[in-house]
């Protein structure tokens, strides 16, 4: 029986904001800590295997976390191309003050679309997500108003 590969925790940096990152086996693990004080600081939402919705306020931090994983594992995403085609261009949800990326993402336990603190992306698919995040963040975006409170 083979021992499980230990989790490699990526050192936090100020640019990560509310995100932490780690690598376990062939997956990157991203965790978002919500301050919970403001409605626009929502948790990511995942539809397993299909999409992730990321709060607009934390996109830049997620990009830094993804870059940190890629720096720790330079071979990530290089086998078989960068799998950019597996990730959609960003779609803005102005109601949720967030951005969708369709792509191969996992939420751990459970099915269905739901908020999560932690989600997983296969290392082979990570470079494609990084490209989509960078492309979205490189284009000046109109200011999104925070969602209104009920």
N, C-alpha and C positions, 0 to 999 in steps of 0.2 A: 504494500500500500504506500502510495506516494504522500509525503507530507504536504499540507496546504502551503501555498506560497504566502509569506507574510505580507501584511499590508504595509505599503510604503506611503507614509504621510508626507505630503508636500508642505514644506515650510510656508507659513502664512506670510503674506506681504501686505502693506497698507493698500495697495491697488486692488486687492481681492475684495475689499469691503466686507460684505456679509457672507462671502463664500469661503469654504475650505475645499481642499482637493486631496485625493489619495489615489493610489493605484493598488489593485488587488488582482493578481493573475493577469488576465487579458482585458481588464475593465478599468476605466477611470470612474471614480466615485466623487460626485459633487454634492456638497451639503450647503444649504442656504439657511442662515439663522435670521429669523424675522425679529425686528425690534418690536413689532406688534403695536407700536404707538400710532402709526399713520396708515390709513387704508391703502395707500399706494405701495406699502411695503408688504405686499402679499407674498405668500409662498409660491414657488413654481407649481404648475399643474402638469401632470403627465398622463398621456394616453399611451399605455405600454405598447411598445413596438411601433408607434405611429407619430407621436408629437410631444413637444414640451412647450409650455407657455411660461415665459420668463418675465417677471416684473421689469418694466422699462427702467426703473431706478437702479436695478442691479445688473444690467447687461454688461456694462464695462467691467465690473468686478468678475463676472463669469468669464469674460474673454481673458482676463489676466490669469484666472485659475486654469483655464484650458491651456494657455500658453505655458504655464508652469509645469503642467503634466507633460506637454510635448517636449519641454526642455529636459525634464527628468528621464524621458523615454524617447530619444530622438528617432528610434525605429518605429514609433507609433504612427500608424497610417501610411507607412511606406510600402508595406506588402500589398501588392495588387492595386496600386494606385491610391489616391487619397479619398476615394469614395464620395466625392463631392455630390455626385448624382443621387446619393441616398438622402441628402438634406435639401429641403426646399429653401427658396429665398424667404426672408423674413416677411411675416404678415403682421401688421399692427392691429391690435384690438384696442380701439380708443375707449371703449366702455370699461375694460378691465385695466387700462393703463399698463399694457403688457404687449409682448411680441411673441408670436408663434413661430416655431421651426418644426416642420414635419420631418421626421427622421427616426432612425433606429435608436430609441431610448428605452430604458427599462426602469421601473419604479420599485423593484424588489418584490415584496409580497402584494398579492391582490390584483384585481382586474379593474377596468373602468377608469374613466377620466376623474382625477381627484388631485387635491393639493398634497404635496409631499415636501419634506425637508431634504430628502436625499434622492438622487437619481443616478443612473449608471449609463455609461456609453462605452461600447467596445473600443479598445485602443485603435483598432483598424479603421474605425469610423470617426475618430476624433478630429483629424485634420480637416475633414469636410465641414464639421461643425465650426471649427475655428475660422475657416474661410467665410462661411455665411455670417458669423458674428462680426468679423472685421468688415465685411462688405456693408452690412447694415450700419455699423457705427461710423464708417467713413463718410457717409452721406449725411449732410445736415438734415436733421429731422425737425418738423414743426413741434413746438412745445405741446406735449400732451397734458391736458389738465388731469389732476388726480381724480379718481372716481368719487362721486358724491356719496356721502354717508346716507344710509337709509333713514 
